[in-house]
Amino acid sequence: MVDIKYTLTSGRLLVELPRKMKFGFDFLYAMNEFLEIASTSPVKKVCVACEKDAEYENLTKAYTYIVLRYLLHLKKTLWNQELSSMILPSIHGMHGNQFAAVADLTEIIQDPNLNYYVFTRDTQVSKPVEEMSNLLVEKNVTINQKELKEFLSTTIGEIFSNSINHSNKEAFFFMYGLLFYV
């Protein structure tokens, strides 16, 4: 369970993130709740903090960062030095046309950094769609690889398409991280 604490003070919402956060449904639910509370609170400023020794997975850090960036468009959003020094050195935003294929899964798993990509409308989305399809087909034992790759490309492409065409937003984020549990 991801336990985010909220304190409402005069004109500010203080948000305390837990010491540990792992990516998963509980995390996604908690971040959705955080965004709902922060965006609808009758305050002008949201202050977000975490402990000095907080431990977050890269995908969790990236998702938290993107949520904070989004919140910046709605309210004045501040975050403490601990959160900043944990997230900013390892999470990097890139334009969608800089998307690169995964050459080595082991390298991705062990890399302390995570890139997220910002796509403007439907430009350059075929690259990540193709890469995800290749990754899923080539790194798994499958039969009918050609047909499976075509199916995955169509399905994943539809997800990207829906993100673009059924939204009033001009840009969307894409990130992928590989979580490896022993």
N, C-alpha and C positions, 0 to 999 in steps of 0.2 A: 504494500500500500504506500502511495506517495502522499505524505501529509504536509500540505502547504498551509502555513499559518497566516492569518490576515488580521490586521489591527487597523481600525478606522480612527483617525485622529482629525483634528480640525484642518480640513482641506487636503489631507494626504491619506493614501492607503499604503500601509506598510505591509510588505509581503516577505515572509521568511521561508526560503526554500529549504527542504530537508538536507541533512548531511550527505545522504546517499540517494541517487536516483538511477534506476536502470530503465532502459527503453523497453516498453511493453504497453499493454492495454491500460494498466493502472496509471502509468506515466501519462499516456495520451489523454485519458479521462481527466486527470488532475490538471494538465495544461489547458484543456478545453474549459474546465471550471475556472481556472485562474484567469483566462482571457475574458470569460463572461463576467466574472466579478469585477475585474479591473476596468473593463470597458463600460460597464453600466453603473459603477459606483459614482455617487454625486461628488466626486473630488476632481481637482485639477492636476494633481500630481500623484504618481505611483512610484514608490521606492521599493526596489527589490534587492534582497540580500541573501547571502548564503554564508555558511561558516567557513573559516579559514582552511580547515582540513576537509572540505567537501570533496566527494568522489563521484564524478559523473562520467558515464561512457561518452564517447565522441558523438554518437548519434543523438544522445540526450542533450549534450551541450549545443549541438548545431540546432536542434529543434527549439530549445530554450532561447537561443540567440535570435532565431527567426521570429518567434513569438514576441520577443522584446522589441525587435525592429518594427513589427507590425503595430504594436501598442504605441510606439513613438508617433505614429500618424494620428492617433486618437487623443493622447494625453501626454503631458510632460512625464517622461519616464526616466528615472535614475536607477542606477544599480551600483552596488558597493564594489570596492577595489578587489575584494576576494573573488567575486563572481567575474569581474572583468578580466583579472589576471589569469583565471582558469580558462575562460572561453576564448578570448581574443587571440592568443598565440597559436591555437590549434585549429580554429575554424576559419575557413577562407571562402569568401564569396567570389564567384567568377561568372562571367557572361556565358550564356549557353553555347556560343560558338567556340568556346575554349574547352568544351567537353572532350575528354580523352578516354580511349578504350582501356580496360583493365588488362594489363599484361600478366600480372602475377598476383594471385589471390592471397598468398602468404604475406606479400609485401603490404597489401591493403589491410589485412587483419592486424599486422604489427605496427602499422603507421600511426603515430600519435596525432596526426593531422587528419582533417576531413574537409573536403571541398564541397560546397553546395553551388548549384548553378541557377542563374536567374534567366529564364527564357521570356522574351517579349513576344507575346502572341504565339504564332506557330512557327517562328523561325528556328531552324536548327534542331527541332525535336526529333527528327528521324535518326540522328546520331545516338542518343541515349536509348531509343526504342530498339534499334538494331543491336546495340551493345548488350542490353539486358537479355534480349532473345538469344544472342550468341552465348552469353555467359551461362544461361540456364540449360541450353542444349549441349554445349561443349563440355561442361563440367559435371554432367550427370550421365548415367547410363540410360540411354533411351533407344527406342525403336522408332523407325520412321522419322528420322531427324529433320529431313526437309519439311515434311508436313507439320511437325511439331513447331519448328522455327517459324513457319508461316503463320500458324495459329497464334503463337505467342506474340509475334510482331503485330498481328491484327488486334489482339486483345489489349496489349500494352499501349499500342497506338491509339486505341479507342479511349483508354483512360486519359491519356494526354489530350486528346481531342476534346473530350468532355470537360477537362479542366479549363480549356481555352474557350470553347464555344458556348458553354453554359455558365459563364461567369462574366461579370461586368469589369473584371480586372484586366489590366493590360499586360501584366507580368505574372509569372508563377515560379515557384521554387521547386527544384528537384535536387535531391541528395540521396545518396545511397551509402550505407555503411555496412560492413559485414561484421556481425556480432558472432563471436566464437566463444562457446562455453565448454569448458573441460569438465 
